Amino acid sequence: MRLFLALALVASSAFAGETELGAVVPDGARKVAEHRFKSSTDFEGTLKFYKTVYPAAQYPRKAVVNQPGVKAIHIPNTSGRGNWDGLNIYEANDEVRIYVVPADGFGKRKKK
C-alpha cells in the first residue's frame, strides 16, 4: 500500500505543471507569448520532464532542426486529447523554449 501511495505521489508531482490547450507545461516555465513558454531548466532537463509526462513509446519524438547552436524536438499529440497538435521544444541562444502547437481550427472564428 505504501509503495502505491509513493508511486501516486511521484506521478502526481511529475504532472503538476500548468497546462496550455491541454498540454502539460513544466513547473517553473514562464509564459512569454501566446502558447509560448521559457523553460526554467536546460534542454536535457526539459526533455527528461517530457519523457515522464509523454512517454516516447506513445508520443514519438522527431528532430526538427539540425543547425549548429540550435536543438529542436517535436512531440506530436497522438492521444488526440486537448486542443494541441504537438509541442516544439527548442534551445537557441542558451534559452530553452516550449511552443504548444494549437490544433487546426482552434481559436479561429467560424465563417457565417
N, C-alpha and C positions, 0 to 999 in steps of 0.2 A: 504494500500500500504506500509506503514511504517513497519507494522508487517511482511509482506512478505520479505522486504529487510533485516530486522533484522534477521529473520529466515535463509535467504540465507547466510548472513554473518556468523552466528554461524555455519551453516552446512559446509561452505567452510573452516572455521578455524579448524573444527574438522577433516577434511580430508586433511589438509595442509601438513601432514608428507610426507617424501620421500617414494618411492616405491621400492620394490625388487621383481623382477619377476612378477610384477603387484599387489603384496600385499602391503598394506599401513603399514608403519613403523612410530611410533610416533616421533613427533618433539623432538629433543634433544637426540634421540637414537644414539649411536656411533657404527659404524661398527667395529667389532673386527676380523672377518674372513669372508670367503665366505658364504653369506646368513645368517650370524650370527650378532646379534646386542646386545649391552648392553643398557638397558633402563635407562633413566635419572630419572625415578620415581620408587616408590616401587611397589610391586606385585599388590596390590589392585588398585593403580592409573593406572597401565598399563592395567589391566582388565577393568577398567572403560572407558579408551580410546577405547579399542576394542569393548565394548558394544555399543558405539555410531557409530563406523565405520562398524562393522559387528554384527548386532543385533542377539541375541541368538535365536530368532524365526526362522531366516533363516540360521544361522550358529551355530548349536548346539555345546555346549562345552562337552568335555569328560575329566575326570580326568585321567592323565597318570601315575602318581607316587603317591604312598601312603607310604612314609617313613618319619621318624622323621627328621625335618630340611629341607625337600625338598617339594616344591609345584610345580605341573606342570599341565598345561591345554593344550589340543589340540583343535584347531578350524579348522575344515575341510573347504575347498573351495567348497562349494556346488553350487556356481554360475557357475563354470566352466570357468570363465574369468581369463585370465592371465596364466602364466606358473608355478603356485604354486598349490600344493596339499593341503596344510594346514599350520598352524602356531603352533609352540610349544612355549609356554610361561612358563618359569620356574624360580624358585627362589631357590638358594642354596648359602651357604656361604655369606649371606647378599647381593647378587647381583641378579638382575633380567635380564634374557637373553631372547632373542627372536630368534627363528630359523625359517626361511622361508623354508618349505619343498618343494623342486623342484618337478614339475610334472614328471611323469615317462617318461623317454626318453629325457628330456630337457637337453641340453648341451652334450649329448653323440653323438659320431660320428656314422654315418651310415656305416654299413659294405658294401663293394663293392661286 
